[in-house]
Amino acid sequence: MEGTSSFFNTDLNISIPLLIDDVKNYHNFKMARCTYFSIQCDVPSPNWQLGLGRLVVPFFLVGLSGIIFKPLGNRVIFSSHQLIEDLFNVIEEHPSFFIDTNDIWMPNNIFFNSPMRGQVYRVDYKLFMEAYLFREEKISKDKFIGLCEEMKGNIRYSEEETVSFKHWGELQIKEAKHLYPKNIELELKYRGMHTRRRKHG
């Protein structure tokens, strides 16, 4: 397999879809756990190239984790469940790749309305990076909450994608029931969200 990788201009308008999975309202912890999808590769893969401007650097890939933020082609959001399915199918055609879910935390008061499980919000990459650093314990909770206060305009509710991911999730459950009619407990779950089974070639 041959692959490519390149750096792009981070001034582009990039946002990541976050699916609200759980909402905590404890006295000292009022945050929502949000999940996002990523491309994972844990099998060494040769013949990759890294584009650095005009330079091309060949390298041997020994691990990959990439965050999914848009469908295939020129579409900006996942406006239908089929766009989600099409992207995941393309990725999973290669036996080394699979789709995974990860999570970050966001303060409840950053959302336009009270956050509810199953809702999808779009967060720009700058705010996402701060949430990721908080998740990795690189910045303190107080600093993160302060940054979120300053960046409230960097997150918005995505009604279309809320419907799309809800429909897609329902189809995944239906498929799992069809494949494992006597062992529905074998459905893959990630903290209440159904994820795709890893495919093996």
VENUR-V48959 format. One record per backbone hydrogen bond with DSSP energy under -0.5 kcal/mol. CO is the residue of the C=O (numbers start at 0). NH is the residue of the N-H. Records with the same first field share a line. If there is no record, write none. Layout:
CO: NH / NH
This chain:
2: 48
4: 50
7: 9
8: 11
11: 13
13: 124
15: 122
17: 19 / 120
18: 34
19: 117
21: 32
25: 28
28: 25 / 30
29: 107
30: 23
31: 33 / 105
32: 20 / 21
33: 103
34: 18
35: 101
36: 67
37: 99
38: 65
39: 97
40: 63
44: 60
46: 2
47: 58
48: 4 / 50
49: 51 / 56
50: 6 / 52
51: 54
54: 51
55: 57
56: 49
58: 47 / 60
60: 44
63: 40
65: 38
71: 74
76: 78
79: 82 / 83
80: 84
81: 85
82: 86
83: 87
84: 88
85: 89
86: 90
87: 91
88: 92
89: 92
90: 93
92: 94
93: 96
95: 41
97: 39
99: 37
101: 35
103: 33
105: 31
106: 109
107: 110
115: 118
118: 19
119: 157
120: 17 / 122
121: 155
122: 15
123: 127
124: 128
125: 129
126: 130
127: 131
128: 132
129: 133
130: 134
131: 135
132: 137 / 138
133: 136
139: 143
140: 144
141: 145
142: 146
143: 147
144: 148
145: 149
146: 150
148: 151
150: 153
151: 154
153: 123
155: 121
156: 158
157: 161
158: 162
159: 163
160: 164
161: 165
162: 166
163: 167
164: 168
165: 169
166: 170
167: 171
168: 172
169: 173
170: 174
171: 175
172: 176
173: 177
174: 178
175: 179
177: 180
179: 182
182: 185
183: 186
187: 194
189: 192
192: 189
